[in-house]
Amino acid sequence: MISLLQTLFGFSGWLSIPIIAVFGLFQLWMFIDAIRRGEWIWAIFMFFGWGFAPILYYFLVYRSFASATRGFELPGAHKRKQIKELQAKIHHLDHAIHHYQLGDIYFQQGKLPKAEACYRAALERDPTDIDARAHLGQCLLREKKPAEARPLLEGVCAEDPKHDYGYSLMALAETLTALREQNAALAVWQRVTANHSYPRAKVQLAELFVAKNEPAAAQAELRDVIADDAHAPAFQRKRDRVWVRRARKLSRKIGH
């Protein structure tokens, strides 16, 4: 198996062999991703060309992390903060905010059990923190624990219906859907779409309309998503592409 050194310094040679070229680029891609995630053991294996490390990393790490929260990001532009820096602050200061911030990083990386532990640690230190309660609820939902997520999200949305720009309300609607309470979920989705045009909300509302045999109402929501995407800035299109693809697919399905 080629090492990353061969990939970097033998570029002109292996480029003439398509299969090796493709694998070399794939290995470089996985190596960079491992560095960004702080997966240092995997990065070392790939750097020195250990066996099938890039392929194993793709299925065991990259794919699982990427799918865990794809389309369900927390609001705001979360930069990749230094985990070590926050861990040092926690060690010396042990403030709730640092546990909460570390939880957000793990959530964005798809490391949900670690994120849950951080949010719980934050709430042990400050049980009234609405952000920690909301994000723990979101985390539990992504971990397929909707029954545990529900009281947290209901409490947050009762206290502040506009919390996190409507993201907490969306999470509550998703929780109710996961608990198969369709009518309650539909009512919450309609509250979200009355104030926001999030594709994430409109597509899932459309899916509920389809489940209730209301295709016309579903198509109206889907048309909005598809039309808005054509005029959205690049960063927004990238963020919402999961939902736009889902909208197009559902629109074609109920259009027949």
C-alpha positions in Angstrom: 0.0 0.0 0.0 1.4 3.4 -0.9 2.4 5.8 1.9 1.5 9.5 1.9 5.1 10.3 1.3 4.9 8.4 -2.0 1.6 10.2 -2.8 3.2 13.6 -2.2 6.6 13.1 -3.8 5.8 10.6 -6.5 3.0 12.5 -8.0 4.1 12.5 -11.7 4.9 8.8 -11.6 1.7 7.4 -10.0 -0.5 9.8 -11.9 0.1 7.7 -15.0 -1.6 4.7 -13.3 -5.2 5.7 -12.8 -6.1 3.2 -10.0 -3.1 4.3 -7.9 -3.7 7.9 -8.7 -7.3 7.6 -7.5 -6.3 5.8 -4.3 -3.5 8.3 -3.6 -5.9 11.2 -3.8 -8.4 9.3 -1.6 -5.7 8.6 0.9 -4.7 12.3 1.0 -8.3 13.3 1.5 -8.8 10.9 4.4 -5.5 12.0 5.9 -6.5 15.6 5.9 -9.9 14.8 7.4 -8.2 12.8 10.2 -6.0 15.8 11.0 -8.9 18.1 11.1 -10.8 15.8 13.4 -7.8 15.2 15.7 -7.8 11.5 14.8 -4.0 11.3 15.2 -3.6 7.5 15.3 -5.5 7.1 12.0 -3.4 10.0 10.5 -0.2 8.2 11.5 -1.4 4.9 9.9 -2.3 6.7 6.7 0.9 8.8 6.6 3.0 5.6 6.7 0.7 3.7 4.4 -0.5 1.1 6.9 -2.6 -1.5 5.0 -6.1 -0.4 4.3 -6.2 2.4 6.8 -7.8 5.0 4.5 -10.6 2.6 3.6 -11.2 1.6 7.2 -11.1 5.2 8.2 -13.7 6.1 5.6 -16.2 3.5 6.9 -15.5 3.5 10.6 -14.9 7.2 11.2 -15.6 9.6 8.3 -18.9 8.1 7.1 -20.3 7.7 10.6 -19.4 11.2 11.7 -20.5 12.8 8.5 -23.9 11.1 8.5 -24.7 11.6 12.2 -25.6 15.3 12.0 -25.7 16.0 8.3 -28.6 18.4 7.7 -29.1 18.9 11.4 -26.3 21.4 12.3 -26.6 23.7 15.3 -27.3 27.3 14.4 -24.5 29.8 13.8 -21.1 29.5 12.2 -19.2 27.1 14.4 -15.5 27.4 13.9 -13.3 24.4 14.7 -12.1 25.5 18.1 -9.1 23.9 19.7 -10.4 20.9 21.8 -7.2 20.9 23.8 -7.6 24.6 24.7 -11.1 24.0 26.0 -10.0 20.8 27.9 -7.3 22.9 29.6 -9.9 25.5 30.6 -12.1 22.8 32.0 -9.2 21.4 33.9 -8.3 24.7 35.5 -11.6 26.5 35.7 -14.3 23.8 35.3 -17.0 26.3 34.2 -20.3 25.2 32.6 -19.7 27.3 29.5 -16.5 25.4 28.6 -18.2 22.1 28.9 -21.0 23.4 26.7 -18.7 24.8 24.1 -16.8 21.5 23.9 -20.1 19.7 23.5 -20.9 21.9 20.5 -17.6 21.0 18.8 -18.2 17.3 19.4 -21.8 17.6 18.1 -20.6 19.3 14.9 -18.1 16.5 14.4 -20.8 13.9 14.9 -19.3 12.6 18.1 -22.6 12.4 19.8 -21.8 10.4 23.0 -19.0 12.8 23.8 -21.2 15.8 23.1 -23.9 14.3 25.4 -21.4 13.9 28.2 -20.2 17.5 27.8 -23.7 18.9 27.8 -24.6 16.9 30.9 -21.5 18.1 32.6 -22.5 21.7 31.8 -25.9 21.2 33.3 -24.5 19.7 36.4 -22.7 23.0 36.9 -25.6 25.2 35.7 -29.0 23.4 35.5 -30.7 26.6 34.3 -28.6 27.0 31.1 -31.2 27.1 28.3 -28.6 26.6 25.6 -27.1 23.5 27.2 -30.6 22.1 27.7 -31.6 22.7 24.1 -28.4 21.3 22.7 -28.6 18.2 24.9 -32.1 17.7 23.6 -30.8 18.0 20.0 -28.0 15.5 20.8 -30.3 13.0 22.4 -32.6 13.2 19.4 -29.8 12.4 17.0 -28.8 9.5 19.2 -32.3 8.2 18.6 -33.5 8.9 22.2 -36.6 11.1 21.4 -38.4 10.3 24.7 -35.4 11.7 26.6 -35.1 14.7 24.3 -38.8 15.7 24.5 -39.0 17.2 28.0 -35.8 19.2 27.4 -37.0 20.6 24.1 -40.5 21.3 25.3 -39.1 23.1 28.3 -36.8 25.3 26.2 -39.5 26.1 23.6 -42.0 27.0 26.3 -39.5 29.3 27.9 -38.4 30.8 24.5 -40.2 29.8 21.4 -37.6 31.6 19.2 -34.6 30.0 20.9 -31.7 29.4 18.5 -33.5 31.1 15.7 -36.2 28.4 15.6 -33.8 25.5 15.6 -35.0 24.2 19.0 -38.5 24.4 17.8 -37.5 22.3 14.7 -35.9 19.8 17.0 -39.1 19.5 19.0 -41.1 18.9 15.8 -38.6 16.2 14.8 -38.8 14.7 18.2 -42.6 14.5 18.0 -42.3 12.9 14.6 -39.9 10.3 15.9 -42.5 9.6 18.7 -45.1 9.2 15.9 -47.2 12.1 17.1 -48.0 13.4 13.7 -50.6 15.9 14.5 -48.6 17.5 17.2 -45.5 17.5 15.0 -47.4 19.1 12.1 -48.6 21.9 14.4 -45.1 22.7 15.5 -43.7 22.6 12.0 -46.4 25.1 10.9 -45.3 27.4 13.8 -41.7 27.2 12.4 -42.6 27.8 8.8 -44.8 30.8 9.8 -41.6 32.6 10.8 -38.8 30.9 8.9 -38.2 29.5 5.4 -35.8 26.7 6.5 -35.7 23.9 3.9 -35.3 21.5 6.8 -38.7 22.6 8.2 -40.5 22.8 4.9 -39.4 19.4 3.6 -40.3 17.6 6.8 -43.7 19.4 6.9 -44.3 18.3 3.3 -43.5 14.7 4.3 -46.1 14.9 7.0 -48.6 16.3 4.6 -47.9 13.3 2.3 -48.4 10.9 5.2 -51.8 12.6 5.8 -52.7 12.3 2.1 -52.5 16.0 1.4 -50.2 16.1 -1.7 -51.2 19.6 -2.8 -50.2 21.1 0.5 -46.9 19.1 0.4 -46.1 20.3 -3.2 -46.6 23.9 -2.1 -43.9 23.5 0.5 -41.6 21.7 -1.8 -42.0 24.3 -4.6 -40.9 27.0 -2.1 -37.8 25.0 -1.2 -36.8 24.4 -4.8 -37.5 27.9 -5.9 -35.6 29.5 -3.0 -32.6 27.3 -3.7 -32.1 28.7 -7.2 -31.5 32.2 -5.8 -29.7 31.3 -2.5 -26.0 32.2 -2.0 -23.4 29.5 -2.4 -22.8 28.9 1.3 -26.6 28.4 1.9 -27.0 26.1 -1.0 -24.2 23.9 0.3 -25.7 23.9 3.8 -29.2 23.0 2.6 -28.3 20.7 -0.3 -29.4 17.6 1.7 -32.9 19.1 2.1 -33.1 20.4 -1.5 -32.3 16.9 -2.9 -34.9 15.4 -0.5 -37.4 18.0 -1.8 -36.8 17.3 -5.4 -37.1 13.5 -4.8 -40.3 13.8 -2.9 -41.8 16.3 -5.4 -41.1 13.9 -8.3 -42.6 11.0 -6.3 -45.9 12.7 -5.5 -46.0 14.4 -8.9 -46.8 11.2 -10.8 
